């Protein structure tokens, strides 16, 4: 079965909408930052019944972002769930490389699980515990600036690391630090009514909506005034109503647009 045969949604429209939400790849780093300043991320919801190929929203999303030169952060539930999603996407990506998507698999990264192919590709320049490996998935590698995807679990610790990595990429200016945020199983990320849990607070920071956090040295990370918002937030779930209600609540509080595009598996 081909990859397109596994996509039970309008692939052309989906790719077009994602790419339209990303800064132009022809812009300079500063121009990319400026284009997102004071602009709310594009909110997109994707979903469908269980076992109806929602993983392909992530896979095709990565393909679109690769050619648009916009790295992605993909969050899903639990460490085991993250490893499983990464493995599924990686398998599909490896099949796509024959169509001109060279090196996509090498920049499809789960930060604590370097594949055999990635070990050979990066050699001694990085190791799986080296933050440079995680940054490669966020567009911070000289070979492919502004390309890649980093998979992380829904823990405050992994989200905090991702925020620090994005900040580091931006400061070093290897890549622009622009990124898109994919939230898989998005309904499960809502644990309390007032976002009091650390997990929820770090997710708000990743979305550019939070107050940020300090590391052990007192450095502030994730503050919405200093941390660039993602250009898009794609929420994927089989239970869309809680996600939609949360988005409307946030839009009402911030006085921003309540327009949310949706894609469903058929």
N, C-alpha and C positions, 0 to 999 in steps of 0.2 A: 504494500500500500504506500502510495506516495505521500509526501508531507501535506500537499493540498487536499488529498482525499481524507486526511485526518482533521481538517479544519471545517467545522460545521458552522461557519459564520462568513460574512462578507469580507474576505481577505483584502481585496483592493481598497475598499472603503476604510477598513481598519488601519491599514498601513498609511494611507493618505492622511488620516486624522492624526496619527501619532507623529508623523514627520512634520505636519503643519504646526504642531505644538513645540517643536524643537528649534532652537536658534539656527540660523543659516550656517552651514559648515564653511562658507566662504568668508565669514566675519573673523576679525581678529579676536584674541582672548578678551581684550577690554570691551570690544563691541558686543561680544556674546554676553558678558556680564551686564552691560548697560541695557541690553534688550530685555533682560529679566528683572531689572531693578524696579521695585514698586509695582510689579505686575503679578497678579495672582496666578498660580499654576493652573493649567487646564486640567479639569477633573473628568475622568472617563471611568465608567463602570462596565465591566465585562463579566458575564456569568452564564449560567445554564444549569441543567440538571447534573447531578453527580454522574461520573463516568461518561460525560459527553465531550471530552477533549478540551477541558479548560486549560490544560497545560500548554496547548498550542497558542493561547493568547500570549504566554511568556515567550515561547520559541519564536513566533513571528514578530513579536515586539522587539526581541533582541536583533533579529535580522534587519528590521527597519532601522533601528537605532544604530546598528553597525555602519550602514551605508550613509546615514545622516550624520555620523560622527558625534554621537551623544551617548556617553556611557550610562549604564543603568545600575540601580540598587534594587535587588529583588528580595523582599522579606516574605517568609512563610512560617508556619507554625512548627515548633519543636526542632531540635537539632536533627533528629532522624528524618523528619519531614523535609527539612532543607536539603539534606544529602540526597534524598530520593528525588526531589524536584530538580536539583542540579544534574543528577545522573540522567534523568529523562531528557532534559533540554540539551545536555551535552551530546547524547546519542543522536538526537535529531540534527544538531549543528554539524556534527562530523559528516553526516550525509550531505549537507548543503555545501560543504567546502568545494566539491567538484564543480559547483556552478559559479565560481569566482569569489566565494567568501573565504579566501585563504586566511588562516590564522584565527578564525573565529573561535575554534575550540580551545586554543591556547589562552584566550582572554575571557573564557567562560569559567569563572573562578568561584570556588567555595574556599574561603580563606584558611581553613584548617585541613584541607584534603587535596594536596597536589597530585594530579594524575601522573601516570608513567610518561605520557606524551609531554606534559608540561614540565616534568623534571628534566627531560632531554632538551626541551626547547629553551628553557631559562638557564640550564647548566648551573654553574657555581655563582651566578650573579644574584640569585635569590634562593631562599628556602621557604618551606611552607609556614614557618613561624616568623618570617621576615615581613615587616609591614610593606616592603616594596612589592611583594607578591600580591597582597590584597589591593594595593594602589594600582597595579596593572589592570585590574578589572574596573577601575574607575577612571581610566583614560590617562593614567600617570606614568606610562611607559613610553620611552623614546621610539620604539618600533611602531606603535600605533597610538599616538596621542588622541585623546577623546574617543576612544573605542573600548568596549568591554562590558562585562556585567559581573557584579559581585553579589553572590547569594549569601544572605545572613538569616539567622534564626530570630524569632520574635522574643529576644531577651534584651534587657536594658544594656547589658555589657556589649553585645555585638553591635547594637545600634550606636552606642557611644563610640566604639572603634571606627565604625563607618563614617561618622561625622568627623572624627579626627583625621581620617584618611582623606576625605574630600577637602577639608581645610588645608591639609598638607599639599595635595595636588594643586590647589589653587595658588598657594603661596609660592611653590616652586616653579609654576608656570610651564611645566612640561605639557600638561593639558590645561584646559580652561577651568576645570572644576564644575562646569555645567553638568547636570545629570537629570535623569528621569527616575521616578520612584514607582516601582511595581509592588503592590501589596496583595499577596496571594492569601486566600482564606481571610479576607478583610474583616468579615463579621466577627471572627474570633479575637481580633485585636481590641475589641471594645469590652473592657472588663468591669468598668465602674461608671457611674453616672456623671462623675465630676473629673474624670481623668487624673485621679490622685495617685495611681500606681506608677512606679518608675518606668515600666514598659510603655505605658500610655504617654508619659511625659517625653520620653526619648523619641517616640514616634512623632509627636507634635514638633519636636526639634528638627527631625529629619524633613518634615513638611514645611519648615520655616515658620511655624506658628507658636513655638514655645519660648520660654524664658532662658533656655540654655542650662548648662551645668559647668561646674568647675572641676578640674582635675586635682591631683594631690598637690600640685604646685600653685594652685590658685588661678590657673589660666582658664578663661571663660570660653566654652565651646557651644555652638548651636544657638546662640542668641540670634533672634530673628533680624536684628539690625546689622549683624556682622556675617551671618551664615547665609549664603545664597540659597534661595528657595529652589526646589526642583522646578523644571520647566513643565513637567506634567506629573500627575498622580493617577496611576491606573489601579483601580481597586477591583480585584477578582474574587468572586464568591458565588456559591450556590444558593446563598441566603442573602438576597440583595436588599431587602427592606431595611434592616438595621443600618446598613452602610449608607443607604440613601437618606434616611432620617438624620443620621449623624452629619452628613455633608450639608443638609439643609440647615441644621442647627448652627454649624460653624459659619456658614455663609450669612446667616441672619445676624450672628454676633459680630461679624467683621464688616457687615454691610457690603458684601461682595456679591457677584453674580451667582444666581442659583441655577444657572444653565449647566446641566450635566449630560454628556453624551453617553449613550448606552449601546452595548453590543451583546447579543445573545447567541448561544449555540442553538441550532435548529434541531 
